[in-house]
Amino acid sequence: RNSHPAVVMRKRALDRERSRTRVNIGQASSEWRELKEKEGLTLEGFPSLCVHVKCFPQEFA
């Protein structure tokens, strides 16, 4: 493990940057994971799945 101050500062900066784009879906995460696997989606396909679920909820009931 590299604990050089510059490495630690860089990691913290990257963590802060990443946290700005994260979305917490809470308890629904296991349902989303199952649905993602069922539909065979990658992370890039996830936004379109969200729209699909919103527009056609009967398909996911």
PQR file of N, CA, C, O and H, with PARSE charges and radii, in Angstrom:
ATOM      1  N   ARG A   1       0.841  -1.180   0.000 -0.4000 1.5000
ATOM      2  CA  ARG A   1       0.000   0.000   0.000 -0.0000 2.0000
ATOM      3  C   ARG A   1       0.881   1.236   0.000  0.5500 1.7000
ATOM      4  O   ARG A   1       1.792   1.359   0.818 -0.5500 1.4000
ATOM      5  N   ASN A   2       0.610   2.143  -0.912 -0.4000 1.5000
ATOM      6  CA  ASN A   2       1.428   3.335  -1.040 -0.0000 2.0000
ATOM      7  C   ASN A   2       0.805   4.467  -0.229  0.5500 1.7000
ATOM      8  O   ASN A   2      -0.297   4.923  -0.534 -0.5500 1.4000
ATOM      9  H   ASN A   2      -0.131   2.044  -1.576  0.4000 1.0000
ATOM     10  N   SER A   3       1.513   4.917   0.805 -0.4000 1.5000
ATOM     11  CA  SER A   3       0.978   5.980   1.647 -0.0000 2.0000
ATOM     12  C   SER A   3       1.735   7.292   1.457  0.5500 1.7000
ATOM     13  O   SER A   3       1.740   8.152   2.338 -0.5500 1.4000
ATOM     14  H   SER A   3       2.408   4.547   1.053  0.4000 1.0000
ATOM     15  N   HIS A   4       2.364   7.432   0.312 -0.4000 1.5000
ATOM     16  CA  HIS A   4       3.046   8.680  -0.009 -0.0000 2.0000
ATOM     17  C   HIS A   4       1.994   9.789  -0.021  0.5500 1.7000
ATOM     18  O   HIS A   4       0.914   9.597  -0.579 -0.5500 1.4000
ATOM     19  H   HIS A   4       2.360   6.734  -0.404  0.4000 1.0000
ATOM     20  N   PRO A   5       2.286  10.947   0.584 -0.5600 1.5000
ATOM     21  CA  PRO A   5       1.289  12.031   0.679  0.2800 2.0000
ATOM     22  C   PRO A   5       0.668  12.434  -0.665  0.5500 1.7000
ATOM     23  O   PRO A   5      -0.528  12.718  -0.734 -0.5500 1.4000
ATOM     24  N   ALA A   6       1.461  12.461  -1.711 -0.4000 1.5000
ATOM     25  CA  ALA A   6       0.913  12.848  -3.021 -0.0000 2.0000
ATOM     26  C   ALA A   6      -0.088  11.811  -3.527  0.5500 1.7000
ATOM     27  O   ALA A   6      -1.097  12.167  -4.136 -0.5500 1.4000
ATOM     28  H   ALA A   6       2.433  12.231  -1.655  0.4000 1.0000
ATOM     29  N   VAL A   7       0.186  10.540  -3.280 -0.4000 1.5000
ATOM     30  CA  VAL A   7      -0.715   9.464  -3.705 -0.0000 2.0000
ATOM     31  C   VAL A   7      -2.011   9.532  -2.905  0.5500 1.7000
ATOM     32  O   VAL A   7      -3.096   9.375  -3.465 -0.5500 1.4000
ATOM     33  H   VAL A   7       1.006  10.251  -2.785  0.4000 1.0000
ATOM     34  N   VAL A   8      -1.903   9.761  -1.613 -0.4000 1.5000
ATOM     35  CA  VAL A   8      -3.079   9.852  -0.751 -0.0000 2.0000
ATOM     36  C   VAL A   8      -3.950  11.037  -1.165  0.5500 1.7000
ATOM     37  O   VAL A   8      -5.173  10.915  -1.237 -0.5500 1.4000
ATOM     38  H   VAL A   8      -1.022   9.888  -1.158  0.4000 1.0000
ATOM     39  N   MET A   9      -3.331  12.168  -1.433 -0.4000 1.5000
ATOM     40  CA  MET A   9      -4.095  13.351  -1.842 -0.0000 2.0000
ATOM     41  C   MET A   9      -4.791  13.124  -3.179  0.5500 1.7000
ATOM     42  O   MET A   9      -5.936  13.536  -3.363 -0.5500 1.4000
ATOM     43  H   MET A   9      -2.338  12.267  -1.374  0.4000 1.0000
ATOM     44  N   ARG A  10      -4.107  12.473  -4.104 -0.4000 1.5000
ATOM     45  CA  ARG A  10      -4.695  12.181  -5.419 -0.0000 2.0000
ATOM     46  C   ARG A  10      -5.892  11.242  -5.279  0.5500 1.7000
ATOM     47  O   ARG A  10      -6.924  11.441  -5.920 -0.5500 1.4000
ATOM     48  H   ARG A  10      -3.176  12.138  -3.954  0.4000 1.0000
ATOM     49  N   LYS A  11      -5.746  10.219  -4.438 -0.4000 1.5000
ATOM     50  CA  LYS A  11      -6.843   9.270  -4.221 -0.0000 2.0000
ATOM     51  C   LYS A  11      -8.049   9.983  -3.619  0.5500 1.7000
ATOM     52  O   LYS A  11      -9.180   9.750  -4.047 -0.5500 1.4000
ATOM     53  H   LYS A  11      -4.908  10.058  -3.918  0.4000 1.0000
ATOM     54  N   ARG A  12      -7.827  10.838  -2.642 -0.4000 1.5000
ATOM     55  CA  ARG A  12      -8.929  11.577  -2.023 -0.0000 2.0000
ATOM     56  C   ARG A  12      -9.623  12.483  -3.032  0.5500 1.7000
ATOM     57  O   ARG A  12     -10.849  12.601  -3.026 -0.5500 1.4000
ATOM     58  H   ARG A  12      -6.908  11.027  -2.294  0.4000 1.0000
ATOM     59  N   ALA A  13      -8.846  13.118  -3.892 -0.4000 1.5000
ATOM     60  CA  ALA A  13      -9.427  13.985  -4.924 -0.0000 2.0000
ATOM     61  C   ALA A  13     -10.284  13.165  -5.888  0.5500 1.7000
ATOM     62  O   ALA A  13     -11.377  13.589  -6.263 -0.5500 1.4000
ATOM     63  H   ALA A  13      -7.851  13.022  -3.897  0.4000 1.0000
ATOM     64  N   LEU A  14      -9.794  12.002  -6.287 -0.4000 1.5000
ATOM     65  CA  LEU A  14     -10.565  11.131  -7.183 -0.0000 2.0000
ATOM     66  C   LEU A  14     -11.837  10.627  -6.500  0.5500 1.7000
ATOM     67  O   LEU A  14     -12.887  10.532  -7.135 -0.5500 1.4000
ATOM     68  H   LEU A  14      -8.905  11.658  -5.982  0.4000 1.0000
ATOM     69  N   ASP A  15     -11.746  10.306  -5.216 -0.4000 1.5000
ATOM     70  CA  ASP A  15     -12.922   9.858  -4.466 -0.0000 2.0000
ATOM     71  C   ASP A  15     -13.973  10.963  -4.385  0.5500 1.7000
ATOM     72  O   ASP A  15     -15.165  10.692  -4.539 -0.5500 1.4000
ATOM     73  H   ASP A  15     -10.893  10.383  -4.700  0.4000 1.0000
ATOM     74  N   ARG A  16     -13.548  12.199  -4.147 -0.4000 1.5000
ATOM     75  CA  ARG A  16     -14.491  13.328  -4.096 -0.0000 2.0000
ATOM     76  C   ARG A  16     -15.171  13.523  -5.441  0.5500 1.7000
ATOM     77  O   ARG A  16     -16.380  13.740  -5.511 -0.5500 1.4000
ATOM     78  H   ARG A  16     -12.580  12.418  -4.022  0.4000 1.0000
ATOM     79  N   GLU A  17     -14.383  13.444  -6.506 -0.4000 1.5000
ATOM     80  CA  GLU A  17     -14.924  13.607  -7.860 -0.0000 2.0000
ATOM     81  C   GLU A  17     -15.950  12.512  -8.162  0.5500 1.7000
ATOM     82  O   GLU A  17     -17.020  12.793  -8.702 -0.5500 1.4000
ATOM     83  H   GLU A  17     -13.400  13.267  -6.449  0.4000 1.0000
ATOM     84  N   ARG A  18     -15.628  11.287  -7.819 -0.4000 1.5000
ATOM     85  CA  ARG A  18     -16.520  10.159  -8.072 -0.0000 2.0000
ATOM     86  C   ARG A  18     -17.812  10.285  -7.264  0.5500 1.7000
ATOM     87  O   ARG A  18     -18.886   9.931  -7.752 -0.5500 1.4000
ATOM     88  H   ARG A  18     -14.759  11.059  -7.380  0.4000 1.0000
ATOM     89  N   SER A  19     -17.715  10.783  -6.044 -0.4000 1.5000
ATOM     90  CA  SER A  19     -18.899  10.873  -5.184 -0.0000 2.0000
ATOM     91  C   SER A  19     -19.920  11.882  -5.718  0.5500 1.7000
ATOM     92  O   SER A  19     -21.099  11.800  -5.373 -0.5500 1.4000
ATOM     93  H   SER A  19     -16.843  11.071  -5.647  0.4000 1.0000
ATOM     94  N   ARG A  20     -19.498  12.808  -6.533 -0.4000 1.5000
ATOM     95  CA  ARG A  20     -20.423  13.790  -7.104 -0.0000 2.0000
ATOM     96  C   ARG A  20     -21.379  13.181  -8.121  0.5500 1.7000
ATOM     97  O   ARG A  20     -22.462  13.717  -8.355 -0.5500 1.4000
ATOM     98  H   ARG A  20     -18.541  12.875  -6.814  0.4000 1.0000
ATOM     99  N   THR A  21     -20.987  12.067  -8.723 -0.4000 1.5000
ATOM    100  CA  THR A  21     -21.823  11.460  -9.758 -0.0000 2.0000
ATOM    101  C   THR A  21     -22.538  10.200  -9.282  0.5500 1.7000
ATOM    102  O   THR A  21     -23.274   9.585 -10.054 -0.5500 1.4000
ATOM    103  H   THR A  21     -20.107  11.631  -8.533  0.4000 1.0000
ATOM    104  N   ARG A  22     -22.342   9.813  -8.052 -0.4000 1.5000
ATOM    105  CA  ARG A  22     -22.991   8.610  -7.524 -0.0000 2.0000
ATOM    106  C   ARG A  22     -24.426   8.899  -7.132  0.5500 1.7000
ATOM    107  O   ARG A  22     -24.766   9.993  -6.681 -0.5500 1.4000
ATOM    108  H   ARG A  22     -21.744  10.313  -7.425  0.4000 1.0000
ATOM    109  N   VAL A  23     -25.247   7.896  -7.318 -0.4000 1.5000
ATOM    110  CA  VAL A  23     -26.644   7.989  -6.923 -0.0000 2.0000
ATOM    111  C   VAL A  23     -26.918   6.859  -5.947  0.5500 1.7000
ATOM    112  O   VAL A  23     -26.598   5.704  -6.227 -0.5500 1.4000
ATOM    113  H   VAL A  23     -24.970   7.008  -7.684  0.4000 1.0000
ATOM    114  N   ASN A  24     -27.498   7.180  -4.820 -0.4000 1.5000
ATOM    115  CA  ASN A  24     -27.817   6.172  -3.826 -0.0000 2.0000
ATOM    116  C   ASN A  24     -29.269   5.738  -4.028  0.5500 1.7000
ATOM    117  O   ASN A  24     -30.190   6.539  -3.864 -0.5500 1.4000
ATOM    118  H   ASN A  24     -27.758   8.118  -4.593  0.4000 1.0000
ATOM    119  N   ILE A  25     -29.467   4.480  -4.381 -0.4000 1.5000
ATOM    120  CA  ILE A  25     -30.830   3.990  -4.588 -0.0000 2.0000
ATOM    121  C   ILE A  25     -31.298   3.165  -3.393  0.5500 1.7000
ATOM    122  O   ILE A  25     -32.349   2.526  -3.442 -0.5500 1.4000
ATOM    123  H   ILE A  25     -28.719   3.830  -4.514  0.4000 1.0000
ATOM    124  N   GLY A  26     -30.514   3.185  -2.329 -0.4000 1.5000
ATOM    125  CA  GLY A  26     -30.910   2.579  -1.068 -0.0000 2.0000
ATOM    126  C   GLY A  26     -31.305   1.124  -1.160  0.5500 1.7000
ATOM    127  O   GLY A  26     -30.591   0.309  -1.744 -0.5500 1.4000
ATOM    128  H   GLY A  26     -29.660   3.705  -2.290  0.4000 1.0000
ATOM    129  N   GLN A  27     -32.452   0.802  -0.575 -0.4000 1.5000
ATOM    130  CA  GLN A  27     -32.900  -0.579  -0.488 -0.0000 2.0000
ATOM    131  C   GLN A  27     -33.238  -1.171  -1.845  0.5500 1.7000
ATOM    132  O   GLN A  27     -33.281  -2.393  -1.991 -0.5500 1.4000
ATOM    133  H   GLN A  27     -33.032   1.465  -0.100  0.4000 1.0000
ATOM    134  N   ALA A  28     -33.475  -0.334  -2.828 -0.4000 1.5000
ATOM    135  CA  ALA A  28     -33.825  -0.834  -4.156 -0.0000 2.0000
ATOM    136  C   ALA A  28     -32.613  -1.396  -4.898  0.5500 1.7000
ATOM    137  O   ALA A  28     -32.765  -1.952  -5.986 -0.5500 1.4000
ATOM    138  H   ALA A  28     -33.440   0.658  -2.708  0.4000 1.0000
ATOM    139  N   SER A  29     -31.422  -1.261  -4.335 -0.4000 1.5000
ATOM    140  CA  SER A  29     -30.223  -1.688  -5.052 -0.0000 2.0000
ATOM    141  C   SER A  29     -30.250  -3.165  -5.413  0.5500 1.7000
ATOM    142  O   SER A  29     -29.814  -3.534  -6.504 -0.5500 1.4000
ATOM    143  H   SER A  29     -31.298  -0.809  -3.452  0.4000 1.0000
ATOM    144  N   SER A  30     -30.753  -4.020  -4.525 -0.4000 1.5000
ATOM    145  CA  SER A  30     -30.798  -5.448  -4.852 -0.0000 2.0000
ATOM    146  C   SER A  30     -31.785  -5.713  -5.982  0.5500 1.7000
ATOM    147  O   SER A  30     -31.531  -6.559  -6.839 -0.5500 1.4000
ATOM    148  H   SER A  30     -31.108  -3.719  -3.639  0.4000 1.0000
ATOM    149  N   GLU A  31     -32.913  -4.996  -5.993 -0.4000 1.5000
ATOM    150  CA  GLU A  31     -33.876  -5.148  -7.084 -0.0000 2.0000
ATOM    151  C   GLU A  31     -33.272  -4.682  -8.402  0.5500 1.7000
ATOM    152  O   GLU A  31     -33.444  -5.332  -9.433 -0.5500 1.4000
ATOM    153  H   GLU A  31     -33.120  -4.309  -5.296  0.4000 1.0000
ATOM    154  N   TRP A  32     -32.562  -3.549  -8.367 -0.4000 1.5000
ATOM    155  CA  TRP A  32     -31.934  -3.039  -9.583 -0.0000 2.0000
ATOM    156  C   TRP A  32     -30.872  -4.007 -10.088  0.5500 1.7000
ATOM    157  O   TRP A  32     -30.748  -4.217 -11.295 -0.5500 1.4000
ATOM    158  H   TRP A  32     -32.423  -3.021  -7.529  0.4000 1.0000
ATOM    159  N   ARG A  33     -30.111  -4.595  -9.181 -0.4000 1.5000
ATOM    160  CA  ARG A  33     -29.066  -5.540  -9.559 -0.0000 2.0000
ATOM    161  C   ARG A  33     -29.675  -6.757 -10.256  0.5500 1.7000
ATOM    162  O   ARG A  33     -29.175  -7.210 -11.286 -0.5500 1.4000
ATOM    163  H   ARG A  33     -30.212  -4.425  -8.201  0.4000 1.0000
ATOM    164  N   GLU A  34     -30.757  -7.278  -9.680 -0.4000 1.5000
ATOM    165  CA  GLU A  34     -31.439  -8.422 -10.289 -0.0000 2.0000
ATOM    166  C   GLU A  34     -31.982  -8.074 -11.668  0.5500 1.7000
ATOM    167  O   GLU A  34     -31.840  -8.845 -12.617 -0.5500 1.4000
ATOM    168  H   GLU A  34     -31.163  -6.910  -8.843  0.4000 1.0000
ATOM    169  N   LEU A  35     -32.604  -6.904 -11.768 -0.4000 1.5000
ATOM    170  CA  LEU A  35     -33.172  -6.469 -13.039 -0.0000 2.0000
ATOM    171  C   LEU A  35     -32.078  -6.255 -14.080  0.5500 1.7000
ATOM    172  O   LEU A  35     -32.246  -6.611 -15.246 -0.5500 1.4000
ATOM    173  H   LEU A  35     -32.720  -6.278 -10.997  0.4000 1.0000
ATOM    174  N   LYS A  36     -30.964  -5.676 -13.657 -0.4000 1.5000
ATOM    175  CA  LYS A  36     -29.831  -5.450 -14.559 -0.0000 2.0000
ATOM    176  C   LYS A  36     -29.307  -6.780 -15.090  0.5500 1.7000
ATOM    177  O   LYS A  36     -29.024  -6.909 -16.282 -0.5500 1.4000
ATOM    178  H   LYS A  36     -30.828  -5.387 -12.709  0.4000 1.0000
ATOM    179  N   GLU A  37     -29.178  -7.768 -14.207 -0.4000 1.5000
ATOM    180  CA  GLU A  37     -28.709  -9.088 -14.634 -0.0000 2.0000
ATOM    181  C   GLU A  37     -29.728  -9.760 -15.546  0.5500 1.7000
ATOM    182  O   GLU A  37     -29.361 -10.366 -16.553 -0.5500 1.4000
ATOM    183  H   GLU A  37     -29.408  -7.663 -13.240  0.4000 1.0000
ATOM    184  N   LYS A  38     -31.003  -9.652 -15.196 -0.4000 1.5000
ATOM    185  CA  LYS A  38     -32.066 -10.268 -15.990 -0.0000 2.0000
ATOM    186  C   LYS A  38     -32.084  -9.705 -17.408  0.5500 1.7000
ATOM    187  O   LYS A  38     -32.247 -10.446 -18.377 -0.5500 1.4000
ATOM    188  H   LYS A  38     -31.300  -9.159 -14.378  0.4000 1.0000
ATOM    189  N   GLU A  39     -31.915  -8.390 -17.519 -0.4000 1.5000
ATOM    190  CA  GLU A  39     -31.962  -7.722 -18.818 -0.0000 2.0000
ATOM    191  C   GLU A  39     -30.614  -7.746 -19.533  0.5500 1.7000
ATOM    192  O   GLU A  39     -30.523  -7.365 -20.700 -0.5500 1.4000
ATOM    193  H   GLU A  39     -31.782  -7.788 -16.732  0.4000 1.0000
ATOM    194  N   GLY A  40     -29.563  -8.194 -18.835 -0.4000 1.5000
ATOM    195  CA  GLY A  40     -28.233  -8.268 -19.437 -0.0000 2.0000
ATOM    196  C   GLY A  40     -27.645  -6.910 -19.765  0.5500 1.7000
ATOM    197  O   GLY A  40     -26.991  -6.743 -20.795 -0.5500 1.4000
ATOM    198  H   GLY A  40     -29.638  -8.504 -17.887  0.4000 1.0000
ATOM    199  N   LEU A  41     -27.874  -5.942 -18.898 -0.4000 1.5000
ATOM    200  CA  LEU A  41     -27.419  -4.579 -19.166 -0.0000 2.0000
ATOM    201  C   LEU A  41     -26.046  -4.298 -18.589  0.5500 1.7000
ATOM    202  O   LEU A  41     -25.631  -4.895 -17.595 -0.5500 1.4000
ATOM    203  H   LEU A  41     -28.405  -6.077 -18.062  0.4000 1.0000
ATOM    204  N   THR A  42     -25.358  -3.384 -19.232 -0.4000 1.5000
ATOM    205  CA  THR A  42     -24.121  -2.832 -18.694 -0.0000 2.0000
ATOM    206  C   THR A  42     -24.497  -1.535 -17.998  0.5500 1.7000
ATOM    207  O   THR A  42     -25.661  -1.133 -18.022 -0.5500 1.4000
ATOM    208  H   THR A  42     -25.695  -2.899 -20.039  0.4000 1.0000
ATOM    209  N   LEU A  43     -23.547  -0.891 -17.392 -0.4000 1.5000
ATOM    210  CA  LEU A  43     -23.836   0.391 -16.741 -0.0000 2.0000
ATOM    211  C   LEU A  43     -24.318   1.430 -17.744  0.5500 1.7000
ATOM    212  O   LEU A  43     -25.104   2.310 -17.392 -0.5500 1.4000
ATOM    213  H   LEU A  43     -22.602  -1.218 -17.372  0.4000 1.0000
ATOM    214  N   GLU A  44     -23.855   1.339 -18.994 -0.4000 1.5000
ATOM    215  CA  GLU A  44     -24.273   2.303 -20.008 -0.0000 2.0000
ATOM    216  C   GLU A  44     -25.762   2.136 -20.335  0.5500 1.7000
ATOM    217  O   GLU A  44     -26.426   3.103 -20.708 -0.5500 1.4000
ATOM    218  H   GLU A  44     -23.216   0.624 -19.280  0.4000 1.0000
ATOM    219  N   GLY A  45     -26.281   0.922 -20.199 -0.4000 1.5000
ATOM    220  CA  GLY A  45     -27.685   0.674 -20.503 -0.0000 2.0000
ATOM    221  C   GLY A  45     -28.619   0.990 -19.359  0.5500 1.7000
ATOM    222  O   GLY A  45     -29.838   0.954 -19.524 -0.5500 1.4000
ATOM    223  H   GLY A  45     -25.741   0.137 -19.896  0.4000 1.0000
ATOM    224  N   PHE A  46     -28.071   1.298 -18.211 -0.4000 1.5000
ATOM    225  CA  PHE A  46     -28.885   1.509 -17.035 -0.0000 2.0000
ATOM    226  C   PHE A  46     -29.839   2.696 -17.153  0.5500 1.7000
ATOM    227  O   PHE A  46     -31.004   2.558 -16.779 -0.5500 1.4000
ATOM    228  H   PHE A  46     -27.081   1.328 -18.077  0.4000 1.0000
ATOM    229  N   PRO A  47     -29.409   3.851 -17.653 -0.5600 1.5000
ATOM    230  CA  PRO A  47     -30.357   4.971 -17.781  0.2800 2.0000
ATOM    231  C   PRO A  47     -31.554   4.637 -18.669  0.5500 1.7000
ATOM    232  O   PRO A  47     -32.678   5.038 -18.369 -0.5500 1.4000
ATOM    233  N   SER A  48     -31.322   3.915 -19.746 -0.4000 1.5000
ATOM    234  CA  SER A  48     -32.444   3.567 -20.606 -0.0000 2.0000
ATOM    235  C   SER A  48     -33.384   2.597 -19.901  0.5500 1.7000
ATOM    236  O   SER A  48     -34.594   2.636 -20.123 -0.5500 1.4000
ATOM    237  H   SER A  48     -30.408   3.589 -19.989  0.4000 1.0000
ATOM    238  N   LEU A  49     -32.843   1.737 -19.063 -0.4000 1.5000
ATOM    239  CA  LEU A  49     -33.690   0.839 -18.290 -0.0000 2.0000
ATOM    240  C   LEU A  49     -34.565   1.636 -17.335  0.5500 1.7000
ATOM    241  O   LEU A  49     -35.743   1.319 -17.163 -0.5500 1.4000
ATOM    242  H   LEU A  49     -31.860   1.706 -18.883  0.4000 1.0000
ATOM    243  N   CYS A  50     -34.013   2.652 -16.720 -0.4000 1.5000
ATOM    244  CA  CYS A  50     -34.792   3.489 -15.799 -0.0000 2.0000
ATOM    245  C   CYS A  50     -35.978   4.114 -16.519  0.5500 1.7000
ATOM    246  O   CYS A  50     -37.090   4.133 -15.992 -0.5500 1.4000
ATOM    247  H   CYS A  50     -33.056   2.910 -16.859  0.4000 1.0000
ATOM    248  N   VAL A  51     -35.745   4.617 -17.708 -0.4000 1.5000
ATOM    249  CA  VAL A  51     -36.824   5.213 -18.492 -0.0000 2.0000
ATOM    250  C   VAL A  51     -37.846   4.154 -18.851  0.5500 1.7000
ATOM    251  O   VAL A  51     -39.050   4.396 -18.767 -0.5500 1.4000
ATOM    252  H   VAL A  51     -34.842   4.601 -18.137  0.4000 1.0000
ATOM    253  N   HIS A  52     -37.384   2.996 -19.245 -0.4000 1.5000
ATOM    254  CA  HIS A  52     -38.278   1.904 -19.633 -0.0000 2.0000
ATOM    255  C   HIS A  52     -39.162   1.484 -18.451  0.5500 1.7000
ATOM    256  O   HIS A  52     -40.366   1.287 -18.616 -0.5500 1.4000
ATOM    257  H   HIS A  52     -36.406   2.799 -19.313  0.4000 1.0000
ATOM    258  N   VAL A  53     -38.574   1.349 -17.278 -0.4000 1.5000
ATOM    259  CA  VAL A  53     -39.332   0.967 -16.086 -0.0000 2.0000
ATOM    260  C   VAL A  53     -40.379   2.023 -15.769  0.5500 1.7000
ATOM    261  O   VAL A  53     -41.503   1.694 -15.389 -0.5500 1.4000
ATOM    262  H   VAL A  53     -37.596   1.510 -17.144  0.4000 1.0000
ATOM    263  N   LYS A  54     -40.018   3.279 -15.922 -0.4000 1.5000
ATOM    264  CA  LYS A  54     -40.949   4.369 -15.632 -0.0000 2.0000
ATOM    265  C   LYS A  54     -42.111   4.383 -16.626  0.5500 1.7000
ATOM    266  O   LYS A  54     -43.254   4.626 -16.238 -0.5500 1.4000
ATOM    267  H   LYS A  54     -39.105   3.547 -16.231  0.4000 1.0000
ATOM    268  N   CYS A  55     -41.827   4.124 -17.899 -0.4000 1.5000
ATOM    269  CA  CYS A  55     -42.853   4.184 -18.943 -0.0000 2.0000
ATOM    270  C   CYS A  55     -43.696   2.916 -19.029  0.5500 1.7000
ATOM    271  O   CYS A  55     -44.867   2.978 -19.406 -0.5500 1.4000
ATOM    272  H   CYS A  55     -40.899   3.926 -18.214  0.4000 1.0000
ATOM    273  N   PHE A  56     -43.118   1.772 -18.686 -0.4000 1.5000
ATOM    274  CA  PHE A  56     -43.809   0.485 -18.821 -0.0000 2.0000
ATOM    275  C   PHE A  56     -43.719  -0.325 -17.525  0.5500 1.7000
ATOM    276  O   PHE A  56     -43.180  -1.432 -17.533 -0.5500 1.4000
ATOM    277  H   PHE A  56     -42.167   1.722 -18.380  0.4000 1.0000
ATOM    278  N   PRO A  57     -44.236   0.205 -16.416 -0.5600 1.5000
ATOM    279  CA  PRO A  57     -44.084  -0.490 -15.135  0.2800 2.0000
ATOM    280  C   PRO A  57     -44.751  -1.859 -15.098  0.5500 1.7000
ATOM    281  O   PRO A  57     -44.336  -2.726 -14.329 -0.5500 1.4000
ATOM    282  N   GLN A  58     -45.769  -2.062 -15.911 -0.4000 1.5000
ATOM    283  CA  GLN A  58     -46.467  -3.360 -15.910 -0.0000 2.0000
ATOM    284  C   GLN A  58     -45.537  -4.495 -16.331  0.5500 1.7000
ATOM    285  O   GLN A  58     -45.754  -5.640 -15.934 -0.5500 1.4000
ATOM    286  H   GLN A  58     -46.106  -1.358 -16.536  0.4000 1.0000
ATOM    287  N   GLU A  59     -44.518  -4.207 -17.119 -0.4000 1.5000
ATOM    288  CA  GLU A  59     -43.577  -5.244 -17.552 -0.0000 2.0000
ATOM    289  C   GLU A  59     -42.657  -5.696 -16.425  0.5500 1.7000
ATOM    290  O   GLU A  59     -42.048  -6.763 -16.507 -0.5500 1.4000
ATOM    291  H   GLU A  59     -44.342  -3.277 -17.442  0.4000 1.0000
ATOM    292  N   PHE A  60     -42.554  -4.891 -15.378 -0.4000 1.5000
ATOM    293  CA  PHE A  60     -41.616  -5.181 -14.294 -0.0000 2.0000
ATOM    294  C   PHE A  60     -42.333  -5.473 -12.990  0.5500 1.7000
ATOM    295  O   PHE A  60     -41.698  -5.534 -11.937 -0.5500 1.4000
ATOM    296  H   PHE A  60     -43.048  -4.024 -15.311  0.4000 1.0000
ATOM    297  N   ALA A  61     -43.642  -5.654 -13.039 -0.4000 1.5000
ATOM    298  CA  ALA A  61     -44.432  -5.910 -11.826 -0.0000 2.0000
ATOM    299  C   ALA A  61     -44.282  -7.344 -11.373  0.5500 1.7000
ATOM    300  O   ALA A  61     -44.875  -7.739 -10.369 -0.5500 1.4000
ATOM    301  H   ALA A  61     -44.158  -5.604 -13.893  0.4000 1.0000
TER
END
